[in-house]
């Protein structure tokens, strides 16, 4: 593997970090948070927008509970 430096970290360390579950959950949470901002842009009725926002919020909370160490 190429031994590139990315702001002081070796590239293989970055790849190892991306393979961890906590980083993967954080990426999913970030994507869901971005999607929630676009719910109003969808051609849905206000009720469906509300339901989509609620589902996204519940998924974010569940992912945070799963990822948080006990």
PyMOL Python script that loads the backbone (N, CA, C, O; Angstrom):
from pymol import cmd

cmd.read_pdbstr("""\
ATOM      1  N   UNK A   1       0.847  -1.176   0.000  1.00  0.00           N
ATOM      2  CA  UNK A   1       0.000   0.000   0.000  1.00  0.00           C
ATOM      3  C   UNK A   1       0.896   1.245   0.000  1.00  0.00           C
ATOM      4  O   UNK A   1       1.957   1.269   0.623  1.00  0.00           O
ATOM      5  N   UNK A   2       0.451   2.240  -0.694  1.00  0.00           N
ATOM      6  CA  UNK A   2       1.219   3.477  -0.779  1.00  0.00           C
ATOM      7  C   UNK A   2       1.230   4.142   0.588  1.00  0.00           C
ATOM      8  O   UNK A   2       0.210   4.188   1.276  1.00  0.00           O
ATOM      9  N   UNK A   3       2.373   4.647   0.968  1.00  0.00           N
ATOM     10  CA  UNK A   3       2.538   5.226   2.297  1.00  0.00           C
ATOM     11  C   UNK A   3       2.426   6.756   2.219  1.00  0.00           C
ATOM     12  O   UNK A   3       3.395   7.469   2.481  1.00  0.00           O
ATOM     13  N   UNK A   4       1.245   7.246   1.860  1.00  0.00           N
ATOM     14  CA  UNK A   4       1.027   8.681   1.726  1.00  0.00           C
ATOM     15  C   UNK A   4       0.745   9.308   3.081  1.00  0.00           C
ATOM     16  O   UNK A   4       0.217   8.650   3.978  1.00  0.00           O
ATOM     17  N   UNK A   5       1.094  10.573   3.229  1.00  0.00           N
ATOM     18  CA  UNK A   5       0.785  11.300   4.459  1.00  0.00           C
ATOM     19  C   UNK A   5      -0.393  12.228   4.221  1.00  0.00           C
ATOM     20  O   UNK A   5      -0.412  12.976   3.243  1.00  0.00           O
ATOM     21  N   UNK A   6      -1.362  12.183   5.101  1.00  0.00           N
ATOM     22  CA  UNK A   6      -2.516  13.066   5.038  1.00  0.00           C
ATOM     23  C   UNK A   6      -2.554  13.823   6.354  1.00  0.00           C
ATOM     24  O   UNK A   6      -3.020  13.296   7.364  1.00  0.00           O
ATOM     25  N   UNK A   7      -2.065  15.059   6.347  1.00  0.00           N
ATOM     26  CA  UNK A   7      -2.000  15.901   7.541  1.00  0.00           C
ATOM     27  C   UNK A   7      -1.346  15.166   8.707  1.00  0.00           C
ATOM     28  O   UNK A   7      -1.857  15.193   9.827  1.00  0.00           O
ATOM     29  N   UNK A   8      -0.243  14.525   8.452  1.00  0.00           N
ATOM     30  CA  UNK A   8       0.495  13.865   9.521  1.00  0.00           C
ATOM     31  C   UNK A   8       0.106  12.423   9.781  1.00  0.00           C
ATOM     32  O   UNK A   8       0.787  11.747  10.553  1.00  0.00           O
ATOM     33  N   UNK A   9      -0.944  11.928   9.179  1.00  0.00           N
ATOM     34  CA  UNK A   9      -1.365  10.545   9.393  1.00  0.00           C
ATOM     35  C   UNK A   9      -1.065   9.739   8.135  1.00  0.00           C
ATOM     36  O   UNK A   9      -1.214  10.232   7.017  1.00  0.00           O
ATOM     37  N   UNK A  10      -0.655   8.534   8.324  1.00  0.00           N
ATOM     38  CA  UNK A  10      -0.425   7.667   7.172  1.00  0.00           C
ATOM     39  C   UNK A  10      -1.761   7.257   6.574  1.00  0.00           C
ATOM     40  O   UNK A  10      -2.759   7.106   7.279  1.00  0.00           O
ATOM     41  N   UNK A  11      -1.757   7.081   5.265  1.00  0.00           N
ATOM     42  CA  UNK A  11      -2.993   6.749   4.563  1.00  0.00           C
ATOM     43  C   UNK A  11      -3.588   5.435   5.058  1.00  0.00           C
ATOM     44  O   UNK A  11      -4.809   5.310   5.148  1.00  0.00           O
ATOM     45  N   UNK A  12      -2.742   4.447   5.382  1.00  0.00           N
ATOM     46  CA  UNK A  12      -3.287   3.171   5.846  1.00  0.00           C
ATOM     47  C   UNK A  12      -3.976   3.321   7.206  1.00  0.00           C
ATOM     48  O   UNK A  12      -4.916   2.582   7.499  1.00  0.00           O
ATOM     49  N   UNK A  13      -3.530   4.258   8.036  1.00  0.00           N
ATOM     50  CA  UNK A  13      -4.211   4.510   9.312  1.00  0.00           C
ATOM     51  C   UNK A  13      -5.587   5.111   9.063  1.00  0.00           C
ATOM     52  O   UNK A  13      -6.539   4.817   9.786  1.00  0.00           O
ATOM     53  N   UNK A  14      -5.690   5.951   8.041  1.00  0.00           N
ATOM     54  CA  UNK A  14      -6.981   6.542   7.686  1.00  0.00           C
ATOM     55  C   UNK A  14      -7.940   5.462   7.196  1.00  0.00           C
ATOM     56  O   UNK A  14      -9.120   5.472   7.547  1.00  0.00           O
ATOM     57  N   UNK A  15      -7.445   4.547   6.401  1.00  0.00           N
ATOM     58  CA  UNK A  15      -8.284   3.457   5.892  1.00  0.00           C
ATOM     59  C   UNK A  15      -8.742   2.560   7.043  1.00  0.00           C
ATOM     60  O   UNK A  15      -9.895   2.130   7.072  1.00  0.00           O
ATOM     61  N   UNK A  16      -7.853   2.279   7.981  1.00  0.00           N
ATOM     62  CA  UNK A  16      -8.214   1.464   9.150  1.00  0.00           C
ATOM     63  C   UNK A  16      -9.291   2.175   9.963  1.00  0.00           C
ATOM     64  O   UNK A  16     -10.234   1.540  10.434  1.00  0.00           O
ATOM     65  N   UNK A  17      -9.155   3.488  10.130  1.00  0.00           N
ATOM     66  CA  UNK A  17     -10.152   4.252  10.887  1.00  0.00           C
ATOM     67  C   UNK A  17     -11.503   4.220  10.185  1.00  0.00           C
ATOM     68  O   UNK A  17     -12.538   4.143  10.847  1.00  0.00           O
ATOM     69  N   UNK A  18     -11.510   4.280   8.849  1.00  0.00           N
ATOM     70  CA  UNK A  18     -12.771   4.247   8.105  1.00  0.00           C
ATOM     71  C   UNK A  18     -13.455   2.887   8.193  1.00  0.00           C
ATOM     72  O   UNK A  18     -14.659   2.783   7.958  1.00  0.00           O
ATOM     73  N   UNK A  19     -12.704   1.856   8.528  1.00  0.00           N
ATOM     74  CA  UNK A  19     -13.287   0.522   8.650  1.00  0.00           C
ATOM     75  C   UNK A  19     -13.916   0.274  10.016  1.00  0.00           C
ATOM     76  O   UNK A  19     -14.592  -0.738  10.199  1.00  0.00           O
ATOM     77  N   UNK A  20     -13.711   1.166  10.972  1.00  0.00           N
ATOM     78  CA  UNK A  20     -14.279   0.957  12.303  1.00  0.00           C
ATOM     79  C   UNK A  20     -15.772   1.249  12.291  1.00  0.00           C
ATOM     80  O   UNK A  20     -16.245   2.097  11.534  1.00  0.00           O
ATOM     81  N   UNK A  21     -16.500   0.544  13.129  1.00  0.00           N
ATOM     82  CA  UNK A  21     -17.953   0.699  13.190  1.00  0.00           C
ATOM     83  C   UNK A  21     -18.361   2.104  13.636  1.00  0.00           C
ATOM     84  O   UNK A  21     -19.327   2.658  13.111  1.00  0.00           O
ATOM     85  N   UNK A  22     -17.640   2.687  14.596  1.00  0.00           N
ATOM     86  CA  UNK A  22     -18.033   4.000  15.087  1.00  0.00           C
ATOM     87  C   UNK A  22     -17.914   5.063  14.003  1.00  0.00           C
ATOM     88  O   UNK A  22     -18.756   5.957  13.925  1.00  0.00           O
ATOM     89  N   UNK A  23     -16.890   4.983  13.170  1.00  0.00           N
ATOM     90  CA  UNK A  23     -16.750   5.947  12.073  1.00  0.00           C
ATOM     91  C   UNK A  23     -17.828   5.708  11.025  1.00  0.00           C
ATOM     92  O   UNK A  23     -18.385   6.662  10.481  1.00  0.00           O
ATOM     93  N   UNK A  24     -18.127   4.453  10.737  1.00  0.00           N
ATOM     94  CA  UNK A  24     -19.184   4.153   9.773  1.00  0.00           C
ATOM     95  C   UNK A  24     -20.537   4.644  10.265  1.00  0.00           C
ATOM     96  O   UNK A  24     -21.308   5.202   9.485  1.00  0.00           O
ATOM     97  N   UNK A  25     -20.841   4.447  11.554  1.00  0.00           N
ATOM     98  CA  UNK A  25     -22.097   4.949  12.112  1.00  0.00           C
ATOM     99  C   UNK A  25     -22.145   6.472  12.036  1.00  0.00           C
ATOM    100  O   UNK A  25     -23.186   7.045  11.714  1.00  0.00           O
ATOM    101  N   UNK A  26     -21.017   7.132  12.332  1.00  0.00           N
ATOM    102  CA  UNK A  26     -20.970   8.592  12.278  1.00  0.00           C
ATOM    103  C   UNK A  26     -21.243   9.097  10.862  1.00  0.00           C
ATOM    104  O   UNK A  26     -21.915  10.112  10.681  1.00  0.00           O
ATOM    105  N   UNK A  27     -20.726   8.394   9.867  1.00  0.00           N
ATOM    106  CA  UNK A  27     -20.975   8.783   8.475  1.00  0.00           C
ATOM    107  C   UNK A  27     -22.454   8.614   8.131  1.00  0.00           C
ATOM    108  O   UNK A  27     -23.043   9.482   7.487  1.00  0.00           O
ATOM    109  N   UNK A  28     -23.051   7.513   8.552  1.00  0.00           N
ATOM    110  CA  UNK A  28     -24.479   7.282   8.292  1.00  0.00           C
ATOM    111  C   UNK A  28     -25.330   8.348   8.980  1.00  0.00           C
ATOM    112  O   UNK A  28     -26.279   8.859   8.387  1.00  0.00           O
ATOM    113  N   UNK A  29     -24.998   8.686  10.224  1.00  0.00           N
ATOM    114  CA  UNK A  29     -25.734   9.723  10.950  1.00  0.00           C
ATOM    115  C   UNK A  29     -25.611  11.053  10.228  1.00  0.00           C
ATOM    116  O   UNK A  29     -26.597  11.780  10.104  1.00  0.00           O
ATOM    117  N   UNK A  30     -24.426  11.380   9.752  1.00  0.00           N
ATOM    118  CA  UNK A  30     -24.233  12.639   9.028  1.00  0.00           C
ATOM    119  C   UNK A  30     -25.054  12.674   7.743  1.00  0.00           C
ATOM    120  O   UNK A  30     -25.662  13.694   7.420  1.00  0.00           O
ATOM    121  N   UNK A  31     -25.074  11.570   7.014  1.00  0.00           N
ATOM    122  CA  UNK A  31     -25.852  11.512   5.770  1.00  0.00           C
ATOM    123  C   UNK A  31     -27.339  11.654   6.060  1.00  0.00           C
ATOM    124  O   UNK A  31     -28.046  12.370   5.351  1.00  0.00           O
ATOM    125  N   UNK A  32     -27.817  10.973   7.100  1.00  0.00           N
ATOM    126  CA  UNK A  32     -29.240  11.089   7.464  1.00  0.00           C
ATOM    127  C   UNK A  32     -29.587  12.512   7.891  1.00  0.00           C
ATOM    128  O   UNK A  32     -30.669  13.007   7.577  1.00  0.00           O
ATOM    129  N   UNK A  33     -28.691  13.162   8.594  1.00  0.00           N
ATOM    130  CA  UNK A  33     -28.942  14.537   9.012  1.00  0.00           C
ATOM    131  C   UNK A  33     -29.039  15.463   7.799  1.00  0.00           C
ATOM    132  O   UNK A  33     -29.872  16.368   7.767  1.00  0.00           O
ATOM    133  N   UNK A  34     -28.193  15.233   6.814  1.00  0.00           N
ATOM    134  CA  UNK A  34     -28.259  16.035   5.591  1.00  0.00           C
ATOM    135  C   UNK A  34     -29.567  15.760   4.855  1.00  0.00           C
ATOM    136  O   UNK A  34     -30.214  16.691   4.375  1.00  0.00           O
ATOM    137  N   UNK A  35     -29.959  14.498   4.763  1.00  0.00           N
ATOM    138  CA  UNK A  35     -31.208  14.148   4.089  1.00  0.00           C
ATOM    139  C   UNK A  35     -32.414  14.783   4.763  1.00  0.00           C
ATOM    140  O   UNK A  35     -33.373  15.175   4.098  1.00  0.00           O
ATOM    141  N   UNK A  36     -32.361  14.880   6.085  1.00  0.00           N
ATOM    142  CA  UNK A  36     -33.487  15.475   6.794  1.00  0.00           C
ATOM    143  C   UNK A  36     -33.687  16.930   6.396  1.00  0.00           C
ATOM    144  O   UNK A  36     -34.812  17.430   6.401  1.00  0.00           O
ATOM    145  N   UNK A  37     -32.599  17.609   6.051  1.00  0.00           N
ATOM    146  CA  UNK A  37     -32.711  18.993   5.600  1.00  0.00           C
ATOM    147  C   UNK A  37     -33.392  19.124   4.252  1.00  0.00           C
ATOM    148  O   UNK A  37     -33.908  20.192   3.922  1.00  0.00           O
ATOM    149  N   UNK A  38     -33.403  18.045   3.459  1.00  0.00           N
ATOM    150  CA  UNK A  38     -34.004  18.086   2.134  1.00  0.00           C
ATOM    151  C   UNK A  38     -35.408  17.513   2.081  1.00  0.00           C
ATOM    152  O   UNK A  38     -35.990  17.429   1.000  1.00  0.00           O
ATOM    153  N   UNK A  39     -35.966  17.117   3.208  1.00  0.00           N
ATOM    154  CA  UNK A  39     -37.309  16.520   3.226  1.00  0.00           C
ATOM    155  C   UNK A  39     -38.338  17.494   2.671  1.00  0.00           C
ATOM    156  O   UNK A  39     -39.261  17.084   1.967  1.00  0.00           O
ATOM    157  N   UNK A  40     -38.191  18.780   2.979  1.00  0.00           N
ATOM    158  CA  UNK A  40     -39.164  19.767   2.507  1.00  0.00           C
ATOM    159  C   UNK A  40     -39.064  19.978   0.999  1.00  0.00           C
ATOM    160  O   UNK A  40     -40.011  20.476   0.390  1.00  0.00           O
ATOM    161  N   UNK A  41     -37.945  19.613   0.385  1.00  0.00           N
ATOM    162  CA  UNK A  41     -37.774  19.775  -1.055  1.00  0.00           C
ATOM    163  C   UNK A  41     -38.485  18.678  -1.848  1.00  0.00           C
ATOM    164  O   UNK A  41     -38.713  18.829  -3.048  1.00  0.00           O
ATOM    165  N   UNK A  42     -38.831  17.586  -1.189  1.00  0.00           N
ATOM    166  CA  UNK A  42     -39.501  16.487  -1.876  1.00  0.00           C
ATOM    167  C   UNK A  42     -40.951  16.861  -2.172  1.00  0.00           C
ATOM    168  O   UNK A  42     -41.560  17.655  -1.455  1.00  0.00           O
ATOM    169  N   UNK A  43     -41.480  16.286  -3.218  1.00  0.00           N
ATOM    170  CA  UNK A  43     -42.882  16.574  -3.558  1.00  0.00           C
ATOM    171  C   UNK A  43     -43.793  15.651  -2.747  1.00  0.00           C
ATOM    172  O   UNK A  43     -44.425  14.737  -3.276  1.00  0.00           O
ATOM    173  N   UNK A  44     -43.835  15.926  -1.455  1.00  0.00           N
ATOM    174  CA  UNK A  44     -44.670  15.155  -0.540  1.00  0.00           C
ATOM    175  C   UNK A  44     -45.671  16.082   0.128  1.00  0.00           C
ATOM    176  O   UNK A  44     -45.474  17.296   0.190  1.00  0.00           O
ATOM    177  N   UNK A  45     -46.734  15.495   0.622  1.00  0.00           N
ATOM    178  CA  UNK A  45     -47.675  16.283   1.402  1.00  0.00           C
ATOM    179  C   UNK A  45     -47.021  16.622   2.742  1.00  0.00           C
ATOM    180  O   UNK A  45     -46.069  15.955   3.146  1.00  0.00           O
ATOM    181  N   UNK A  46     -47.513  17.637   3.427  1.00  0.00           N
ATOM    182  CA  UNK A  46     -46.923  17.969   4.728  1.00  0.00           C
ATOM    183  C   UNK A  46     -46.929  16.804   5.718  1.00  0.00           C
ATOM    184  O   UNK A  46     -45.996  16.653   6.508  1.00  0.00           O
ATOM    185  N   UNK A  47     -47.963  15.994   5.676  1.00  0.00           N
ATOM    186  CA  UNK A  47     -48.031  14.830   6.574  1.00  0.00           C
ATOM    187  C   UNK A  47     -46.899  13.851   6.254  1.00  0.00           C
ATOM    188  O   UNK A  47     -46.238  13.346   7.162  1.00  0.00           O
ATOM    189  N   UNK A  48     -46.678  13.587   4.975  1.00  0.00           N
ATOM    190  CA  UNK A  48     -45.610  12.667   4.583  1.00  0.00           C
ATOM    191  C   UNK A  48     -44.233  13.253   4.896  1.00  0.00           C
ATOM    192  O   UNK A  48     -43.318  12.513   5.259  1.00  0.00           O
ATOM    193  N   UNK A  49     -44.074  14.567   4.760  1.00  0.00           N
ATOM    194  CA  UNK A  49     -42.823  15.214   5.139  1.00  0.00           C
ATOM    195  C   UNK A  49     -42.563  15.033   6.634  1.00  0.00           C
ATOM    196  O   UNK A  49     -41.440  14.755   7.054  1.00  0.00           O
ATOM    197  N   UNK A  50     -43.620  15.194   7.425  1.00  0.00           N
ATOM    198  CA  UNK A  50     -43.498  15.015   8.864  1.00  0.00           C
ATOM    199  C   UNK A  50     -43.084  13.580   9.192  1.00  0.00           C
ATOM    200  O   UNK A  50     -42.193  13.360  10.011  1.00  0.00           O
ATOM    201  N   UNK A  51     -43.732  12.608   8.551  1.00  0.00           N
ATOM    202  CA  UNK A  51     -43.414  11.206   8.804  1.00  0.00           C
ATOM    203  C   UNK A  51     -41.985  10.869   8.385  1.00  0.00           C
ATOM    204  O   UNK A  51     -41.286  10.139   9.087  1.00  0.00           O
ATOM    205  N   UNK A  52     -41.551  11.400   7.238  1.00  0.00           N
ATOM    206  CA  UNK A  52     -40.178  11.154   6.789  1.00  0.00           C
ATOM    207  C   UNK A  52     -39.182  11.752   7.773  1.00  0.00           C
ATOM    208  O   UNK A  52     -38.177  11.120   8.098  1.00  0.00           O
ATOM    209  N   UNK A  53     -39.450  12.964   8.252  1.00  0.00           N
ATOM    210  CA  UNK A  53     -38.577  13.592   9.241  1.00  0.00           C
ATOM    211  C   UNK A  53     -38.523  12.808  10.536  1.00  0.00           C
ATOM    212  O   UNK A  53     -37.463  12.675  11.147  1.00  0.00           O
ATOM    213  N   UNK A  54     -39.676  12.286  10.956  1.00  0.00           N
ATOM    214  CA  UNK A  54     -39.718  11.504  12.188  1.00  0.00           C
ATOM    215  C   UNK A  54     -38.937  10.199  12.038  1.00  0.00           C
ATOM    216  O   UNK A  54     -38.219   9.802  12.956  1.00  0.00           O
ATOM    217  N   UNK A  55     -39.068   9.535  10.905  1.00  0.00           N
ATOM    218  CA  UNK A  55     -38.347   8.280  10.676  1.00  0.00           C
ATOM    219  C   UNK A  55     -36.846   8.541  10.680  1.00  0.00           C
ATOM    220  O   UNK A  55     -36.090   7.799  11.307  1.00  0.00           O
ATOM    221  N   UNK A  56     -36.413   9.581   9.991  1.00  0.00           N
ATOM    222  CA  UNK A  56     -34.985   9.906   9.959  1.00  0.00           C
ATOM    223  C   UNK A  56     -34.484  10.224  11.361  1.00  0.00           C
ATOM    224  O   UNK A  56     -33.398   9.790  11.746  1.00  0.00           O
ATOM    225  N   UNK A  57     -35.267  10.979  12.125  1.00  0.00           N
ATOM    226  CA  UNK A  57     -34.858  11.320  13.493  1.00  0.00           C
ATOM    227  C   UNK A  57     -34.731  10.081  14.373  1.00  0.00           C
ATOM    228  O   UNK A  57     -33.774   9.955  15.137  1.00  0.00           O
ATOM    229  N   UNK A  58     -35.679   9.181  14.269  1.00  0.00           N
ATOM    230  CA  UNK A  58     -35.646   7.955  15.067  1.00  0.00           C
ATOM    231  C   UNK A  58     -34.429   7.104  14.686  1.00  0.00           C
ATOM    232  O   UNK A  58     -33.766   6.542  15.559  1.00  0.00           O
ATOM    233  N   UNK A  59     -34.139   7.011  13.401  1.00  0.00           N
ATOM    234  CA  UNK A  59     -32.981   6.229  12.969  1.00  0.00           C
ATOM    235  C   UNK A  59     -31.687   6.849  13.505  1.00  0.00           C
ATOM    236  O   UNK A  59     -30.797   6.127  13.955  1.00  0.00           O
ATOM    237  N   UNK A  60     -31.580   8.180  13.460  1.00  0.00           N
ATOM    238  CA  UNK A  60     -30.390   8.855  13.988  1.00  0.00           C
ATOM    239  C   UNK A  60     -30.230   8.559  15.478  1.00  0.00           C
ATOM    240  O   UNK A  60     -29.130   8.255  15.939  1.00  0.00           O
ATOM    241  N   UNK A  61     -31.322   8.647  16.224  1.00  0.00           N
ATOM    242  CA  UNK A  61     -31.255   8.372  17.668  1.00  0.00           C
ATOM    243  C   UNK A  61     -30.853   6.924  17.917  1.00  0.00           C
ATOM    244  O   UNK A  61     -30.010   6.658  18.773  1.00  0.00           O
ATOM    245  N   UNK A  62     -31.440   5.992  17.186  1.00  0.00           N
ATOM    246  CA  UNK A  62     -31.089   4.585  17.367  1.00  0.00           C
ATOM    247  C   UNK A  62     -29.617   4.329  17.043  1.00  0.00           C
ATOM    248  O   UNK A  62     -28.945   3.582  17.755  1.00  0.00           O
ATOM    249  N   UNK A  63     -29.122   4.940  15.981  1.00  0.00           N
ATOM    250  CA  UNK A  63     -27.717   4.758  15.637  1.00  0.00           C
ATOM    251  C   UNK A  63     -26.809   5.341  16.705  1.00  0.00           C
ATOM    252  O   UNK A  63     -25.761   4.770  17.005  1.00  0.00           O
ATOM    253  N   UNK A  64     -27.199   6.479  17.284  1.00  0.00           N
ATOM    254  CA  UNK A  64     -26.378   7.068  18.352  1.00  0.00           C
ATOM    255  C   UNK A  64     -26.390   6.176  19.591  1.00  0.00           C
ATOM    256  O   UNK A  64     -25.368   6.039  20.262  1.00  0.00           O
ATOM    257  N   UNK A  65     -27.533   5.570  19.900  1.00  0.00           N
ATOM    258  CA  UNK A  65     -27.610   4.674  21.070  1.00  0.00           C
ATOM    259  C   UNK A  65     -26.758   3.431  20.818  1.00  0.00           C
ATOM    260  O   UNK A  65     -26.051   2.971  21.715  1.00  0.00           O
ATOM    261  N   UNK A  66     -26.823   2.890  19.603  1.00  0.00           N
ATOM    262  CA  UNK A  66     -26.042   1.696  19.279  1.00  0.00           C
ATOM    263  C   UNK A  66     -24.549   2.005  19.361  1.00  0.00           C
ATOM    264  O   UNK A  66     -23.769   1.190  19.854  1.00  0.00           O
ATOM    265  N   UNK A  67     -24.154   3.179  18.881  1.00  0.00           N
ATOM    266  CA  UNK A  67     -22.742   3.507  18.794  1.00  0.00           C
ATOM    267  C   UNK A  67     -22.152   3.953  20.113  1.00  0.00           C
ATOM    268  O   UNK A  67     -20.946   3.814  20.316  1.00  0.00           O
ATOM    269  N   UNK A  68     -22.965   4.489  21.023  1.00  0.00           N
ATOM    270  CA  UNK A  68     -22.470   4.992  22.289  1.00  0.00           C
ATOM    271  C   UNK A  68     -22.108   3.820  23.208  1.00  0.00           C
ATOM    272  O   UNK A  68     -22.933   2.940  23.455  1.00  0.00           O
ATOM    273  N   UNK A  69     -20.875   3.817  23.708  1.00  0.00           N
ATOM    274  CA  UNK A  69     -20.494   2.727  24.613  1.00  0.00           C
ATOM    275  C   UNK A  69     -21.242   2.827  25.946  1.00  0.00           C
ATOM    276  O   UNK A  69     -21.524   3.923  26.430  1.00  0.00           O
ATOM    277  N   UNK A  70     -21.555   1.684  26.522  1.00  0.00           N
ATOM    278  CA  UNK A  70     -22.312   1.688  27.776  1.00  0.00           C
ATOM    279  C   UNK A  70     -21.424   1.669  28.983  1.00  0.00           C
ATOM    280  O   UNK A  70     -21.916   1.670  30.111  1.00  0.00           O
TER     281      UNK A  70
END
""", "prot")
cmd.dss("prot")
cmd.show_as("cartoon", "prot")
cmd.util.cbc("prot")
cmd.orient("prot")
